[in-house]
Amino acid sequence: MAVPATASAITADVARTCDAAVAKAFPPKQIGNPAAGSTKGSAKEQRDYFNKCVANNGKVDDLPADTPKDSKASK
């Protein structure tokens, strides 16, 4: 008899925290406001960011994984 593999479920608090982190890193577009929202970040990148957040128990960097941390405007 085989023992079934158990999957750990995420808590609602971690899911809410990660959902807020994704919304902050990849802000949703707003209809009628072309300046609002992010044009970067595909759905796959957003899912990966969420999964990374869940794997780290709700703790992620403020920037998306594909954004360099030293991205300063050069003169």
A tleap script that builds the chain and sets N, CA, C and O, in Angstrom:
source leaprc.protein.ff14SB
mol = sequence {
  NMET ALA VAL PRO ALA THR ALA SER ALA ILE
  THR ALA ASP VAL ALA ARG THR CYS ASP ALA
  ALA VAL ALA LYS ALA PHE PRO PRO LYS GLN
  ILE GLY ASN PRO ALA ALA GLY SER THR LYS
  GLY SER ALA LYS GLU GLN ARG ASP TYR PHE
  ASN LYS CYS VAL ALA ASN ASN GLY LYS VAL
  ASP ASP LEU PRO ALA ASP THR PRO LYS ASP
  SER LYS ALA SER CLYS
}
set mol.1.N position { 0.845 -1.172 0.000 }
set mol.1.CA position { 0.000 0.000 0.000 }
set mol.1.C position { 0.894 1.241 0.000 }
set mol.1.O position { 1.810 1.353 0.816 }
set mol.2.N position { 0.631 2.147 -0.896 }
set mol.2.CA position { 1.440 3.359 -1.033 }
set mol.2.C position { 0.902 4.458 -0.137 }
set mol.2.O position { -0.304 4.581 0.073 }
set mol.3.N position { 1.807 5.241 0.375 }
set mol.3.CA position { 1.435 6.371 1.209 }
set mol.3.C position { 1.264 7.592 0.300 }
set mol.3.O position { 2.179 7.934 -0.450 }
set mol.4.N position { 0.109 8.250 0.358 }
set mol.4.CA position { -0.101 9.409 -0.512 }
set mol.4.C position { 0.800 10.577 -0.101 }
set mol.4.O position { 1.064 10.797 1.081 }
set mol.5.N position { 1.254 11.304 -1.096 }
set mol.5.CA position { 2.066 12.486 -0.836 }
set mol.5.C position { 1.165 13.595 -0.324 }
set mol.5.O position { 0.081 13.828 -0.860 }
set mol.6.N position { 1.618 14.268 0.705 }
set mol.6.CA position { 0.814 15.348 1.260 }
set mol.6.C position { 1.314 16.675 0.727 }
set mol.6.O position { 2.518 16.910 0.631 }
set mol.7.N position { 0.386 17.528 0.385 }
set mol.7.CA position { 0.719 18.869 -0.088 }
set mol.7.C position { 0.323 19.854 0.991 }
set mol.7.O position { -0.783 19.786 1.526 }
set mol.8.N position { 1.211 20.757 1.307 }
set mol.8.CA position { 0.888 21.739 2.336 }
set mol.8.C position { 0.101 22.880 1.701 }
set mol.8.O position { 0.487 23.420 0.664 }
set mol.9.N position { -0.982 23.228 2.327 }
set mol.9.CA position { -1.819 24.315 1.830 }
set mol.9.C position { -1.310 25.633 2.396 }
set mol.9.O position { -0.815 25.693 3.521 }
set mol.10.N position { -1.441 26.685 1.599 }
set mol.10.CA position { -1.023 27.996 2.077 }
set mol.10.C position { -2.140 28.578 2.930 }
set mol.10.O position { -3.310 28.242 2.747 }
set mol.11.N position { -1.781 29.440 3.848 }
set mol.11.CA position { -2.791 30.065 4.686 }
set mol.11.C position { -3.382 31.271 3.964 }
set mol.11.O position { -2.808 31.790 3.006 }
set mol.12.N position { -4.525 31.694 4.441 }
set mol.12.CA position { -5.194 32.849 3.829 }
set mol.12.C position { -4.365 34.118 4.016 }
set mol.12.O position { -4.349 34.985 3.142 }
set mol.13.N position { -3.678 34.230 5.155 }
set mol.13.CA position { -2.853 35.420 5.398 }
set mol.13.C position { -1.693 35.500 4.416 }
set mol.13.O position { -1.393 36.575 3.895 }
set mol.14.N position { -1.038 34.368 4.160 }
set mol.14.CA position { 0.077 34.347 3.215 }
set mol.14.C position { -0.435 34.671 1.813 }
set mol.14.O position { 0.204 35.420 1.074 }
set mol.15.N position { -1.582 34.109 1.448 }
set mol.15.CA position { -2.150 34.374 0.121 }
set mol.15.C position { -2.498 35.851 -0.033 }
set mol.15.O position { -2.242 36.433 -1.088 }
set mol.16.N position { -3.075 36.468 0.994 }
set mol.16.CA position { -3.412 37.894 0.927 }
set mol.16.C position { -2.152 38.747 0.825 }
set mol.16.O position { -2.099 39.699 0.047 }
set mol.17.N position { -1.136 38.398 1.619 }
set mol.17.CA position { 0.115 39.145 1.597 }
set mol.17.C position { 0.767 39.061 0.224 }
set mol.17.O position { 1.235 40.067 -0.310 }
set mol.18.N position { 0.797 37.860 -0.345 }
set mol.18.CA position { 1.421 37.669 -1.652 }
set mol.18.C position { 0.613 38.330 -2.759 }
set mol.18.O position { 1.185 38.857 -3.713 }
set mol.19.N position { -0.703 38.307 -2.644 }
set mol.19.CA position { -1.545 38.968 -3.638 }
set mol.19.C position { -1.295 40.470 -3.621 }
set mol.19.O position { -1.241 41.103 -4.675 }
set mol.20.N position { -1.145 41.043 -2.432 }
set mol.20.CA position { -0.839 42.471 -2.319 }
set mol.20.C position { 0.550 42.778 -2.875 }
set mol.20.O position { 0.755 43.820 -3.498 }
set mol.21.N position { 1.501 41.873 -2.652 }
set mol.21.CA position { 2.863 42.069 -3.165 }
set mol.21.C position { 2.870 42.046 -4.689 }
set mol.21.O position { 3.577 42.832 -5.320 }
set mol.22.N position { 2.086 41.148 -5.282 }
set mol.22.CA position { 1.996 41.078 -6.745 }
set mol.22.C position { 1.359 42.351 -7.288 }
set mol.22.O position { 1.816 42.898 -8.291 }
set mol.23.N position { 0.309 42.820 -6.630 }
set mol.23.CA position { -0.357 44.053 -7.083 }
set mol.23.C position { 0.573 45.255 -6.969 }
set mol.23.O position { 0.491 46.183 -7.774 }
set mol.24.N position { 1.459 45.241 -5.970 }
set mol.24.CA position { 2.405 46.344 -5.821 }
set mol.24.C position { 3.515 46.255 -6.857 }
set mol.24.O position { 3.925 47.273 -7.414 }
set mol.25.N position { 4.005 45.052 -7.119 }
set mol.25.CA position { 5.089 44.874 -8.081 }
set mol.25.C position { 4.606 45.013 -9.517 }
set mol.25.O position { 5.332 45.519 -10.373 }
set mol.26.N position { 3.377 44.564 -9.783 }
set mol.26.CA position { 2.784 44.623 -11.118 }
set mol.26.C position { 1.427 45.314 -11.000 }
set mol.26.O position { 0.399 44.638 -11.016 }
set mol.27.N position { 1.398 46.641 -10.881 }
set mol.27.CA position { 0.118 47.325 -10.682 }
set mol.27.C position { -0.833 47.102 -11.857 }
set mol.27.O position { -0.415 47.136 -13.015 }
set mol.28.N position { -2.096 46.875 -11.559 }
set mol.28.CA position { -3.066 46.659 -12.638 }
set mol.28.C position { -3.340 47.937 -13.401 }
set mol.28.O position { -3.258 49.034 -12.848 }
set mol.29.N position { -3.665 47.790 -14.669 }
set mol.29.CA position { -4.003 48.955 -15.488 }
set mol.29.C position { -5.379 49.463 -15.103 }
set mol.29.O position { -6.246 48.703 -14.672 }
set mol.30.N position { -5.560 50.772 -15.268 }
set mol.30.CA position { -6.843 51.380 -14.998 }
set mol.30.C position { -7.403 51.922 -16.304 }
set mol.30.O position { -6.709 52.627 -17.036 }
set mol.31.N position { -8.634 51.600 -16.590 }
set mol.31.CA position { -9.275 52.067 -17.809 }
set mol.31.C position { -9.444 53.580 -17.742 }
set mol.31.O position { -9.942 54.112 -16.749 }
set mol.32.N position { -9.033 54.263 -18.791 }
set mol.32.CA position { -9.161 55.709 -18.855 }
set mol.32.C position { -7.983 56.467 -18.274 }
set mol.32.O position { -7.953 57.696 -18.332 }
set mol.33.N position { -7.004 55.755 -17.710 }
set mol.33.CA position { -5.833 56.410 -17.138 }
set mol.33.C position { -4.586 55.735 -17.712 }
set mol.33.O position { -4.103 54.754 -17.145 }
set mol.34.N position { -4.063 56.241 -18.821 }
set mol.34.CA position { -2.929 55.574 -19.460 }
set mol.34.C position { -1.654 55.606 -18.624 }
set mol.34.O position { -0.746 54.812 -18.868 }
set mol.35.N position { -1.564 56.502 -17.645 }
set mol.35.CA position { -0.370 56.579 -16.814 }
set mol.35.C position { -0.383 55.550 -15.694 }
set mol.35.O position { 0.659 55.275 -15.098 }
set mol.36.N position { -1.531 54.984 -15.400 }
set mol.36.CA position { -1.640 54.029 -14.304 }
set mol.36.C position { -1.423 52.609 -14.804 }
set mol.36.O position { -1.842 52.245 -15.903 }
set mol.37.N position { -0.779 51.841 -13.997 }
set mol.37.CA position { -0.612 50.434 -14.312 }
set mol.37.C position { 0.727 50.115 -14.918 }
set mol.37.O position { 1.474 50.996 -15.344 }
set mol.38.N position { 1.008 48.835 -14.946 }
set mol.38.CA position { 2.296 48.353 -15.423 }
set mol.38.C position { 2.125 47.679 -16.769 }
set mol.38.O position { 1.177 46.924 -16.984 }
set mol.39.N position { 3.047 47.959 -17.668 }
set mol.39.CA position { 3.027 47.287 -18.963 }
set mol.39.C position { 3.998 46.121 -18.964 }
set mol.39.O position { 4.009 45.326 -19.904 }
set mol.40.N position { 4.816 46.006 -17.922 }
set mol.40.CA position { 5.762 44.905 -17.858 }
set mol.40.C position { 5.190 43.797 -16.986 }
set mol.40.O position { 4.337 44.037 -16.132 }
set mol.41.N position { 5.660 42.618 -17.210 }
set mol.41.CA position { 5.225 41.503 -16.395 }
set mol.41.C position { 4.103 40.722 -17.035 }
set mol.41.O position { 2.939 41.119 -16.980 }
set mol.42.N position { 4.459 39.612 -17.640 }
set mol.42.CA position { 3.440 38.755 -18.222 }
set mol.42.C position { 2.722 38.001 -17.107 }
set mol.42.O position { 3.124 38.068 -15.945 }
set mol.43.N position { 1.685 37.301 -17.459 }
set mol.43.CA position { 0.946 36.516 -16.478 }
set mol.43.C position { 1.844 35.460 -15.849 }
set mol.43.O position { 1.742 35.184 -14.654 }
set mol.44.N position { 2.727 34.869 -16.655 }
set mol.44.CA position { 3.644 33.861 -16.126 }
set mol.44.C position { 4.592 34.483 -15.107 }
set mol.44.O position { 4.860 33.877 -14.069 }
set mol.45.N position { 5.103 35.678 -15.383 }
set mol.45.CA position { 5.995 36.353 -14.443 }
set mol.45.C position { 5.267 36.702 -13.145 }
set mol.45.O position { 5.842 36.611 -12.060 }
set mol.46.N position { 4.011 37.096 -13.262 }
set mol.46.CA position { 3.232 37.402 -12.064 }
set mol.46.C position { 2.965 36.142 -11.250 }
set mol.46.O position { 3.044 36.176 -10.022 }
set mol.47.N position { 2.649 35.027 -11.916 }
set mol.47.CA position { 2.461 33.754 -11.206 }
set mol.47.C position { 3.742 33.312 -10.518 }
set mol.47.O position { 3.715 32.859 -9.374 }
set mol.48.N position { 4.874 33.446 -11.222 }
set mol.48.CA position { 6.159 33.073 -10.640 }
set mol.48.C position { 6.462 33.922 -9.407 }
set mol.48.O position { 6.956 33.411 -8.402 }
set mol.49.N position { 6.167 35.212 -9.487 }
set mol.49.CA position { 6.384 36.118 -8.360 }
set mol.49.C position { 5.511 35.705 -7.177 }
set mol.49.O position { 5.978 35.676 -6.039 }
set mol.50.N position { 4.242 35.383 -7.446 }
set mol.50.CA position { 3.319 34.936 -6.393 }
set mol.50.C position { 3.819 33.638 -5.776 }
set mol.50.O position { 3.837 33.502 -4.553 }
set mol.51.N position { 4.227 32.682 -6.610 }
set mol.51.CA position { 4.711 31.398 -6.098 }
set mol.51.C position { 5.982 31.560 -5.279 }
set mol.51.O position { 6.173 30.864 -4.282 }
set mol.52.N position { 6.854 32.479 -5.696 }
set mol.52.CA position { 8.068 32.762 -4.936 }
set mol.52.C position { 7.698 33.329 -3.565 }
set mol.52.O position { 8.299 32.975 -2.550 }
set mol.53.N position { 6.707 34.208 -3.552 }
set mol.53.CA position { 6.239 34.792 -2.305 }
set mol.53.C position { 5.682 33.716 -1.377 }
set mol.53.O position { 5.993 33.699 -0.186 }
set mol.54.N position { 4.868 32.827 -1.915 }
set mol.54.CA position { 4.276 31.752 -1.120 }
set mol.54.C position { 5.369 30.833 -0.587 }
set mol.54.O position { 5.320 30.412 0.569 }
set mol.55.N position { 6.358 30.520 -1.426 }
set mol.55.CA position { 7.445 29.646 -1.000 }
set mol.55.C position { 8.255 30.268 0.132 }
set mol.55.O position { 8.811 29.555 0.968 }
set mol.56.N position { 8.321 31.610 0.159 }
set mol.56.CA position { 9.064 32.312 1.210 }
set mol.56.C position { 8.166 32.753 2.356 }
set mol.56.O position { 8.547 33.617 3.145 }
set mol.57.N position { 6.991 32.175 2.453 }
set mol.57.CA position { 6.042 32.451 3.536 }
set mol.57.C position { 5.606 33.908 3.580 }
set mol.57.O position { 5.439 34.479 4.657 }
set mol.58.N position { 5.421 34.509 2.408 }
set mol.58.CA position { 4.909 35.872 2.330 }
set mol.58.C position { 5.971 36.945 2.301 }
set mol.58.O position { 5.656 38.131 2.392 }
set mol.59.N position { 7.222 36.550 2.176 }
set mol.59.CA position { 8.307 37.535 2.158 }
set mol.59.C position { 8.980 37.507 0.801 }
set mol.59.O position { 9.518 36.479 0.389 }
set mol.60.N position { 8.951 38.645 0.101 }
set mol.60.CA position { 9.614 38.765 -1.197 }
set mol.60.C position { 10.295 40.111 -1.282 }
set mol.60.O position { 10.074 40.992 -0.452 }
set mol.61.N position { 11.129 40.258 -2.301 }
set mol.61.CA position { 11.735 41.552 -2.565 }
set mol.61.C position { 10.660 42.504 -3.052 }
set mol.61.O position { 9.604 42.072 -3.516 }
set mol.62.N position { 10.924 43.800 -2.948 }
set mol.62.CA position { 9.961 44.795 -3.420 }
set mol.62.C position { 9.897 44.860 -4.934 }
set mol.62.O position { 8.887 45.287 -5.492 }
set mol.63.N position { 10.966 44.440 -5.610 }
set mol.63.CA position { 11.015 44.510 -7.064 }
set mol.63.C position { 10.762 43.148 -7.674 }
set mol.63.O position { 11.095 42.133 -7.061 }
set mol.64.N position { 10.179 43.093 -8.869 }
set mol.64.CA position { 10.030 41.826 -9.554 }
set mol.64.C position { 11.392 41.206 -9.842 }
set mol.64.O position { 12.399 41.912 -9.892 }
set mol.65.N position { 11.425 39.907 -10.029 }
set mol.65.CA position { 12.683 39.193 -10.198 }
set mol.65.C position { 13.463 39.655 -11.419 }
set mol.65.O position { 14.693 39.612 -11.409 }
set mol.66.N position { 12.773 40.098 -12.477 }
set mol.66.CA position { 13.475 40.476 -13.702 }
set mol.66.C position { 13.952 41.932 -13.702 }
set mol.66.O position { 14.610 42.355 -14.653 }
set mol.67.N position { 13.636 42.706 -12.661 }
set mol.67.CA position { 14.051 44.091 -12.584 }
set mol.67.C position { 15.366 44.195 -11.819 }
set mol.67.O position { 15.462 43.681 -10.704 }
set mol.68.N position { 16.378 44.843 -12.383 }
set mol.68.CA position { 17.627 44.991 -11.641 }
set mol.68.C position { 17.431 45.866 -10.415 }
set mol.68.O position { 16.669 46.833 -10.453 }
set mol.69.N position { 18.115 45.531 -9.331 }
set mol.69.CA position { 17.935 46.250 -8.081 }
set mol.69.C position { 18.534 47.647 -8.135 }
set mol.69.O position { 18.103 48.524 -7.387 }
set mol.70.N position { 19.517 47.878 -9.000 }
set mol.70.CA position { 20.152 49.190 -9.079 }
set mol.70.C position { 19.681 49.965 -10.293 }
set mol.70.O position { 20.476 50.637 -10.949 }
set mol.71.N position { 18.400 49.877 -10.596 }
set mol.71.CA position { 17.869 50.550 -11.784 }
set mol.71.C position { 17.589 52.012 -11.461 }
set mol.71.O position { 16.462 52.386 -11.137 }
set mol.72.N position { 18.628 52.828 -11.555 }
set mol.72.CA position { 18.501 54.267 -11.336 }
set mol.72.C position { 18.503 54.970 -12.686 }
set mol.72.O position { 19.130 54.504 -13.638 }
set mol.73.N position { 17.817 56.062 -12.759 }
set mol.73.CA position { 17.787 56.826 -14.007 }
set mol.73.C position { 19.165 57.442 -14.241 }
set mol.73.O position { 19.688 58.151 -13.381 }
set mol.74.N position { 19.730 57.177 -15.369 }
set mol.74.CA position { 21.051 57.741 -15.675 }
set mol.74.C position { 20.876 59.053 -16.415 }
set mol.74.O position { 19.950 59.224 -17.208 }
set mol.75.N position { 21.780 59.971 -16.140 }
set mol.75.CA position { 21.687 61.296 -16.762 }
set mol.75.C position { 22.533 61.377 -17.986 }
set mol.75.O position { 22.576 62.419 -18.639 }
savepdb mol mol.pdb
quit
